[in-house]
Amino acid sequence: MSSVDTPMFQQYLALKAQQPGCLLFFRMGDFYELFFEDAVTASRELELTLTTRNKGDPDAIPMAGVPHHAAAGYLERLTAAGYRVAIADQIEDPALAKGLVARAIVRVVTPGVVNDASTLDARRPNYVVGLAAGPEALGLAYVDVSTGELCATTVRTLDELVAEVHRVEPVEALLSPELRGEARLTAAFKRHRTLVSEAPDAAWTVTGAQEEVQHVFGRDVSLDAADPALLAVAAVLAYGRAMSGSELRNIHELRRYAAQRFMVVDDATTRHLEIFRTQIEGRRKGSLIGLLDRCATAMGSRRLREWLRFPLLDPDAIRGRSAAVEAWVDEPACRDDVRTLLREVADVERIGARVAQGTAHARDLAGLRRSLIAAVQLRERLSGHPSLSGRLAADLCEDVRADLERWLADDPPATLTDGGVLRRDANAELDELITISVEGVGIIARVEEREREATGISSLKIRRNKVFGYFIEITRAHMHRVPDRYLRKQTLSNAERYITIELKELEEKVLGADERRKQLEYALFVELRDRVAQASRRLSALASSLAELDGLVALAEVAVRQRWVRPQLDDSERLAITAGRHPVVEAMLTEERFVPNDVTLDADGRQLIVLTGPNMAGKSTVMRQTGLIVLLAQIGSFVPADAAQIGVCDRIFTRVGAADDLSSGQSTFMVEMAETATILRHATRRSLVLLDEIGRGTSTYDGLSIAWAVGEDLAARVGCRGIFATHYHELCELEDAVAGVVNQSVAVSEWEDRIVFLRQLKDGGASRSYGIQCAQLAGMPPHVVTRARALLTHFEKHAPRNAQAQLSLFGAVPAQPSAEPEAAAPDPMRGAVAALNPDALSPREALDALYRLRALL
């Protein structure tokens, strides 16, 4: 019989068929084994030794395994690599099994459905997103099974849907049939390394979706049957239940949100402003959140991240949050004490989720107990500070804390099967079993001593063997002293063996006490966990209030340390920043002072700044800091400036820096043009647009033409506030050509063919680019710098007219170029003008021709 035909492999294949898209961890004793292609994949991804089952078999089966106690680490690596793993556990005791041990898939671990604390990043959410198409709208829902957060929205266009996907950054996605294969969604998932999975088919039908939502909530959640968000919600719930093997009892409500109530910060802007990670190395350190996140709890870190993902548009809501931050700024002593107490708070959100799902262990509950004690201390510290205490929930779940304090051991072990989980004196029966199992030998010895005294037989002994268990042994010389309560069990040549009812009862207790202790302790722990689970909704509310408190305190701490100020927020279209600074660059500077700059924009007059100046002078820094100051202001934070008036922006658009997108075959120029096109399509009068070096990836005239047209369109048609940094000095003429455009430049100081960057903005355009000086500062070899200066002098005096007249970059520059070829050549200006047909030129072609003529002139 082939190995595959054995009962064990038939069981394996049957379980594998239940989850065909998953790697199967098949429990065999102390290991999880993988077979066939799963073993090959796991051995490659986890660097495991690949062996075979039944090595002598001509059809030997590939096999690899991991210890069950170390499975969490291997699962983390597999899910991070984008795999789903089905866990097949033994569901009966192998010692009691008759034949093959019964096994079943108890859960499926996917990147988006994880509740193991060691697998998750504590500071960021772990979302599964569902996307559904309706006749006139599109629905989006996302869930974090590890916290119970469930949100949904409805949008009108695919562009809006893609923007929300970028906002959420899901690790796993579920799509209704109509959206599968949509190119823009596929690109978004690729950007965020999102695994695309499939929800149960029934979730994509209205009837099935309604049943799913009713099953989880047991009530109506106000989702209209025509709203595609209903399907998206049902999909993530059905998928979460199917993968986790639980009923998701930690999900208590659906939060509906309207995307138009929040500023849109698209993926390009998020990357360019380095909000969550640096653009080059992808690191958290050096990003905005790396600076802001001084939270004491994981919950606070996630809440702060949410605020950055959802900047507010309502000035009243913004002012309310910034007022809360200011209250903490004004109370340094209280702020320090609260930060100290918050460090005692565990991740109540995720612990509460594991409690509700029945997977929490004793240390989870110990962390919860510690957090609830800290919550009470927080309330006591905040008493007398009404402006601060309002952020803490009124219900601190003190009954839960009291229950945990009564039952749970001070320092419980990591596992539930080794004892020591519950406190002594919590349960009399458990205490007796613990005493017996721990002190069984001593108890028998004490009984033996008592019986010697009662009978007067000094040689009386209590012994034990496998046949009779415990018994009393008395030599024949003392037979006449044996009491009637002794029952003869065995006769030997020189002694008799007896038992008593008390001794047999004690034997049963001692020999079975340890196992009964473990069983009873586990049962009592489960009862305790179930009682805590009944308070799941209340714990969730408390966790939310602690997260918000932590986030506000963190923003206040940063504001004080970095000398930030509270901005003024209003409905105007004005942006006035006095002595603004880049928050991250300033914090990282150690050897020089950051040079602040004023920036003023007003959609009614000073709409677009054309910013010129040499490379490395600080143009990009000024633009980035402007965008970051607006973003910080609209999450309710203080900002790095001496003063700031922020008229609320609906979107921040950036086109700063460029890089080839090799994975999709797009060049720097194509990436730049695609992002610029997105800006022109979606920018409104209330948007803030920050553009850097538009058009540099193509020929000079093409690039200049595009840059001019973009700047002109932003100022004349869109009317938004913006900064346009450029090396095309010709764009300075926009100031005279288009209303609302002003010129500014970054000042430099020249000294002996060198320049010093002053980092200071001044009115008016730059007169030159200082490219050679920048190259010299960057370490360009001196002979190359000298050659470049000579070429620049020649080109400025003698613009080349054709390929034959151009100088070789590797030849010597003539001291005095001959004028004879130029005199013999026909006038190029006349020829160029004569070749034009004005009636056949488009506006763009006419502008190109104008620039060519200007260059000739």
WOLINSUL-V558392 format. One line per field, one symbol per residue. burial: 1 if it has 9 or more other C-alpha atoms within 8 Angstrom, else 0. Layout:
burial->???
This chain:
burial->00100100110100110000011111100011111101110110110101010000000111111111001111111110011111111101000010001011111111111110001100000111111111001111111111111111111100011111111111111111001000001101100101110011001111011101110110000000001111111111111111111001111001000010111111111111111111000001011111111111111111111011111110101111110111111000011011101111111111111111100111111111111111111110110000011011100110011011101110011001001011100100011011111001001110010011101010010100000001111110010000000101000000111111001100111100110111011100100111011011111111111111111111111111000111101100111111111111010010000001111111100111111111101111011111111111111111111111111111111111000110000111101100110011001111111111111100001111111101111111011111111110101101100111111111110000001011111000110011011111000100001001111001100000000000000000000000000000000010110000000010000111001110000
